[in-house]
Amino acid sequence: MLVLLAMACSATAATRDVPPDIAPADEVFYQIFVRSFQDSNGDRRGDLRGIVAKLDYLQQLGVTSLLLTPLQPSPYYHNYFATEFKAIDPAYGTLADYTAFIRAAHKHGLKVYLDQEFQYVAEGHPWWRDALGKPDSPLAHRLLWRDAAHTVPEPFLDRPKWAGYDGRDYGIAMVDLNRPEVRQYFQQLMLFWIDPHNDGSGSDGADGLRIDHMMDDLDHKGLDRNLFAAFWSPMFEALKQRRPSLRILAEQADWGYGADWLTRGHADMVFAFPLRGALVQLDKLTIVKALRETAAVTPAGKDQVIFLENHDVDRYMSTVGDDMARARAGAAIELTLKGEPLIYYGQELGMRGRALKDIPISDGIQIPSREAFRWKADLDAAGSATWYRGDRPWWTQRYSRSYDGTSLEEEQAKPDSLYNWYRKLLALRHTRSELRVGQQTLPCDDASPVLCILREHGARRSLLLVNLGRTAARPSLTPDLADGKWTDLLEAHSDGTPDMPLQPLEVRMLGTP
């Protein structure tokens, strides 16, 4: 949404495919921008069948949970602001395709999270269309209206129209979340997505929900108010009565630390936005400060999702100036930290992209960070989801170019590629329990540029050392760490001595045998 803001029974369950019992802290998210991931039918638009075709890749990469951008029909390419809630955008497939995707993901041992944003509707939604000028309509009170005649719905952020990348303008209206019948509608809708057989098994259902733009007072208008207590918390409670293992990931609308969302909002997870800002800077003191402040506000049993990029921000490779060493350092830190990491599709390849500037405001300005996943060296290869083709800046100034070195095809065979770096880090996270569920401390608490992250689980320990300075530096370690018995987890032939000097942006990961 940033672009628009800127401009039953166990027997039954046993017969169906369900995801494995992945402990909450064990999850590694992979966010898929559906329209841009993989095209299965030649129309250059990503779709559900395309994702199914790439589940082997995702499983082998080492992720556990797929987070999809919205699937509902919308006039916008990103599918936020729906025109129908209980439906799949025809460009992505059908409800049968969705069910087939869920089953296939579960067979691969992958959980599925759906992105939900139902605080608004776009023009064309029945709640708007069938109540416009009809205050006596059965749907009249599903939206907020500015007049008794229902001719002017309450707009999103006080703008009556919002521009799409295709040159058309669409209205967006606020839903009246205060009304009990509206809350009941959405509760039943979410139950449909998480438990379609209505038996509590969760088979063929999503395993978690991402709540987009979650707020207590929607857009600070004083209209949809007290939502944490009156709307979100009762809904989450009802959903978890049906699916106790369901997890709620809230996008805190202020992009802060998320304490209110984890406590009063009763979400299970929030996004570590301040930490992401620190990881873009790759400054030790800034990272340590963000880590400590994040830990201080995160209650026991709740979690932070650690990320370097997502669909609303610039690609990490672009933010670090196309510097491969900085990209590798950022990845190592992200995948070592306590919390649950999220990889945005193509992040593992080093895909680039920044929001466009000096063009008219529309949802097109963010397309550079939502370009087609690079499966092949040839950008025009079959399956490439280049739906944004044309003569507009998001195509003429695109970041991805054929044979530019940033594609799965080009990187798989290169041992030192960013893709293989991610695979190595994810494999370590999978095999070493301390990297998933261990306690975290920050040694080297001094003015040196070496960031040290220690993860411990029982007798197992892993120690990440990253020199974030401009000159060689030695980590300042306590004797129990400096004299410990370590092995190098990244370079099997390397000496496991922990206090050796590190070159600028050098990364070392040591572990107990």
C-alpha positions, -999 to +999 in steps of 0.1 A: +000+000+000+030+024+003+026+036-033-010+048-027+000+062+007+027+082-010+007+095-038-133-314+121-123-341+131-087-355+132-097-384+110-108-361+083-076-341+086-055-373+083-069-380+048-058-346+035-025-330+029-016-306+057+017-287+064+042-302+088+044-291+124+069-262+120+076-245+153+068-208+151+104-196+155+115-221+128+097-203+100+115-187+071+091-166+050+093-161+012+072-133+000+058-137-036+045-108-056+021-131-075+018-111-107+055-111-112+066-146-101+060-172-128+036-172-158+021-205-167-001-197-197+019-173-219+000-141-209+031-126-192+013-125-158+023-146-129-004-169-116-011-197-091-002-225-115+031-208-121+038-208-083+029-245-082+055-252-110+082-236-088+075-252-054+105-275-059+127-245-062+113-229-031+116-261-011+152-266-022+160-229-014+153-236+022+122-216+030+093-229+051+064-205+045+050-186+015+035-152+019+015-142-011+004-107-021-034-104-024-053-127-047-087-110-048-099-091-079-089-054-080-085-026-105-049-023-093-021-046-105-010-053-069-046-065-059-049-044-028-084-026-027-106-054-038-138-054-059-147-088-046-136-105-014-144-142-018-128-147-052-095-151-071-084-126-097-090-144-130-055-134-141-042-157-113-066-186-118-098-199-102-107-210-067-100-246-079-065-234-089-061-218-054-071-251-037-047-270-059-019-246-050-026-250-012-025-287-015+007-287-036+024-263-011+014-285+018+027-316+000+061-298-003+060-291+035+054-254+030+030-232+049+009-205+032+001-171+044-025-149+027-023-111+026-056-095+037-066-059+032-103-055+036-105-021+054-113-006+019-130-014-013-124-001-048-150+012-072-169-017-087-173-036-054-210-045-048-209-027-014-202+005-034-220-002-066-253-015-051-255+011-023-245+043-043-274+067-040-295+039-023-295+045+015-322+018+019-301-009+002-294-040+022-257-032+017-260+005+025-242+004+057-212-017+048-192+014+038-188+048+055-206+076+036-202+113+038-238+121+031-272+107+040-281+101+004-251+078+000-236+096-030-201+102-016-184+073+002-157+081+027-125+081+007-091+066+014-069+094+028-094+121+016-086+116-021-116+107-042-095+090-069-062+072-071-043+067-102-033+032-115-003+025-137-026+019-166-037+055-167-071+050-152-083+066-119-102+046-093-121+055-062-113+038-029-137+038+000-135+030+037-154+000+051-175+006+082-156-018+105-176-007+135-208-025+125-212-060+140-225-075+107-194-063+089-172-079+115-192-111+113-189-110+075-151-108+076-148-134+103-167-158+082-146-148+051-113-155+070-127-188+083-134-197+046-097-191+037-082-209+067-107-238+071-126-242+038-140-276+048-154-260+080-142-289+101-113-274+120-087-295+101-073-266+082-066-288+053-068-270+020-067-238+040-041-210+046-019-214+077-016-177+085-027-142+076-009-110+070-030-080+079-021-050+057-021-015+071-034-026+105-045+003+127-065+010+158-080+042+144-080+037+106-062+065+089-066+086+121-100+098+110-119+089+142-144+069+121-132+033+123-120+035+159-110+012+188-104-015+162-078-034+182-103-042+209-136-042+190-126-057+156-092-073+153-088-091+186-123-107+186-117-119+151-083-133+158-097-151+188-125-166+168-101-177+140-078-194+165-106-212+182-110-229+148-073-231+140-052-229+171-020-230+151-030-201+129-006-172+131-013-135+125+014-113+109+005-076+112+019-048+091+020-021+117+008+010+098+033+033+114+063+011+105+076+014+140+085-013+165+050-027+167+046-031+205+009-020+204+001-045+176+016-073+196-001-064+229-034-046+224-038-058+188-030-095+197-010-101+165+016-129+167+042-111+146+050-077+133+077-065+108+110-053+122+109-020+102+134+000+124+159-029+122+155-030+084+165+007+083+196-002+103+205-031+080+203-008+050+229+015+067+251-015+078+264+006+107+272-014+138+260+010+164+227+016+145+221-021+142+229-028+179+206+000+190+177-013+168+182-048+180+181-038+216+150-016+212+133-043+192+140-069+219+128-046+246+093-042+231+087-077+219+067-097+245+076-134+252+058-156+227+056-129+201+080-124+172+095-099+148+098-107+111+133-097+100+135-084+064+158-065+040+132-058+014+095-063+005+070-050-021+068-016-005+105-006-003+135-004-026+154-036-034+182-042-010+208-046-037+200-011-049+200+004-014+235-009-008+247+006-041+250-027-061+278-037-037+279-075-036+299-076-004+274-054+014+245-076+001+263-107+014+268-091+048+232-080+050+220-115+041+243-131+067+230-108+095+194-112+085+195-150+085+215-152+118+194-128+139+168-140+164+133-136+148+118-150+116+135-139+084+116-130+052+131-132+018+113-112-009+112-130-042+144-124-062+162-111-032+183-142-032+194-133-068+203-097-060+175-083-081+176-045-082+149-018-081+141+016-067+109+036-067+106+059-098+109+096-093+099+127-112+069+110-128+032+115-121+020+098-089+005+064-095+009+028-083+034+025-112+062+042-093+069+010-073+070-014-102+108-014-103+108-033-070+082-057-084+097-067-117+095-103-131+115-130-112+146-138-132+143-175-139+163-174-171+191-152-184+168-141-213+142-118-199+119-128-228+120-165-220+088-184-216+074-180-181+088-145-175+061-124-159+068-091-177+032-078-175+045-042-172+058-040-208+052-009-228+065+026-234+063+038-198+093+044-175+087+012-155+096-007-186+119+016-205+139+022-173+136-013-160+164-028-139+164-063-153+181-069-186+187-101-205+221-117-197+229-092-169+242-118-146+212-116-122+191-147-130+188-181-115+201-197-147+233-176-145+238-179-108+232-215-100+264-227-116+286-201-099+297-212-064+303-176-053+270-162-065+245-145-042+220-172-048+244-199-035+253-176-006+216-176+004+214-214+000+244-219+022+230-195+049+196-211+048+211-246+050+229-236+082+197-222+097+180-255+089+207-277+104+217-257+135+190-253+161+206-223+178+200-203+146+163-210+148+154-211+185+185-201+204+191-172+227+208-141+212+236-120+227+257-093+212+294-096+221+320-071+209+300-043+226+326-017+219+335+010+194+351-014+169+333-019+136+330-057+140+294-068+146+292-100+166+260-120+170+261-151+193+232-177+191+231-204+218+208-234+223+219-258+249+256-267+242+253-255+206+267-221+197+270-201+165+290-169+163+286-145+134+314-119+128+310-091+103+334-062+098+312-032+090+342-008+089+364+004+061+397-010+074+407-044+087+396-050+123+397-077+150+367-087+170+370-079+207+358-112+223+357-123+259+381-152+268+353-178+268+346-170+232+381-163+220+395-195+235+365-217+226+366-246+202+351-234+169+348-246+134+343-223+103+307-230+091+311-211+058+346-221+047+354-257+056+392-253+050+394-221+070+409-217+105+382-216+132+401-191+154+375-164+163+397-134+169+415-133+136+414-099+118+385-094+093+388-074+061+362-047+054+328-064+050+343-099+055+318-123+070+328-153+092+303-178+108+318-200+134+301-229+153+307-254+180+314-288+165 
